[in-house]
């Protein structure tokens, strides 16, 4: 198994930071973390439009959860 495909793959790296470092530093949680991941990785591995659509899906889930928490 190629370790670079699991631990620190190139498509997860920016010029200075890895996606996971940004997500952890800002304590984004699951939905926001995934939205940021798909935005930052857009077009590096899969189709850019699909990556943006995935980011939107996760943002919509975060909105739903936030609305539920506000009501409760």
Secondary structure, 3 states (H helix, E strand, C coil): CCHHHCCCCHHHECCCCEHHHHHHHCCCHHHHHHHHHHHHHCCCCCCHHHHHHHHHHHHHHHHHHHHHHHHC
